[in-house]
Amino acid sequence: MARLLFSPLIAVSTLNQANLIRQLCEESGIECEIKNSITVPDTWTDADAFLWLTLAAPQFLSDAVAPALCSPKPHAAYVTVEGLPTRAMFVSTNIPRLRFVAVSEFVRKCLENAGLSVERVVHHAVDIEQCKNAIRHRNATRRYLSQKYGVDLDEYCVFMFNGRHDPRKNVQGLLQAFKYLEAKGRKDILLFMITDESVKELMNMEGVRERCFIEATTGSLPYHRVLELMAAADYIVFPSFAEGFGLPLLEGNAVGRPVLHTWMPPLSEFSSQDFNFTWNYLEEVEVKNAAVQTWLFHVYTMDMLAEMMDYAADIYFNHREEYDDYCEKAFEHAHKWDYRRIYPELLRLLGFNVKEKIIHVEKSVKEIEIGG
């Protein structure tokens, strides 16, 4: 049996993608062993190829150099970025000799600007079958949230945010937009969040106390439950200034929900303005992060986000057929990023003969909900 050794970064979204790659391997007759690290002695085993899924930074890539370069077997470093990599990071290292696969064209550009050669771009993926199960649980999850928080979700337009409390994610801007809408008299929206515990302090600081809830902390829930909570919302709000990929946008569409987000790279690579609610950023700004790294922010103002949330709520309440059509289009669009269609390309780069599978829409979002 063909065998892959695989070392993913220990991070929530990275591990979820690692599980999809492992799942495809198992379905394709490839033994996949996930390890914390791959060492030179591992290259002496019967493994046929080696894969790292990590950040494009020296502290995360250095351990891959020796095993990758000491063996003639195929390897790939499948990478994303948080901050902007620079040429200085990789001076006097063998990291540029690794075989790089980027998660987005934006990441490819960042790596090439830092002097690294990128062989291919392979986007992240979703499991459409798992997302269908989340949609089936939509009504039950909404009842659970209604009972837990003492509000009838059917009387509100429900927004969901899933992301860490990190300056790149712009949680503060989201809370300010929510408070702005409340001050304007918009009392018919709810905001649920899967985020860090520290956001509670931010909520107090911004004076957001009603109709805004932290349902769970990042990493505390199994992946299927995160998808169920996203499916229970009416919209996913994704206020980020900077992303290497932006998986919650793709996940939101895959559970049949339109997403509110800035039209910026790399989100514009796999989103669509036909059904998602987008706005243009005002400028790109390089932001220093404690002298450790530099982020490239796609800056916009809080009122731009607030106006889009206001508009989305109006569509939900007053143009329901239009809203339902957006949900169906989002769900259909996300089928193009099913792991059985996306990740065969990555495995073929490693020498495994795996073919893409085209996933067709079999039932509408509404039909799946009713069936659930």
Secondary structure, 3 states (H helix, E strand, C coil): CEEEEEEECCCHHHHHHHHHHHHHHHHCCEEEEECCCCCHHHHHCCCCEEEEEEECCHHHHHHHHHHHHCCCCCEEEEEECCCCCCHHHHCCCCHHHCCEEECCHHHHHHHHHCCCCEEEECCCCECHHHHHHHHHCHHHHHHHHHHHHCCCHHHCEEEEEECCCCHHHCHHHHHHHHHHHHHCCCCCEEEEEEECCCHHHHHHHHCCCCCEEEEEECCCCCHHHHHHHHHHCCEEEECCCCCCCCHHHHHHHHCCCCEEEEECCCHHHCCCCCCCEEEECCEEEEEEECCCEEEEEEECCHHHHHHHHHHHHHHHHHCHHHHHHHHHHHHHHHHHHEHHHHCHHHHHHCCCCCCCCCCCCCCCHHHHHHHC
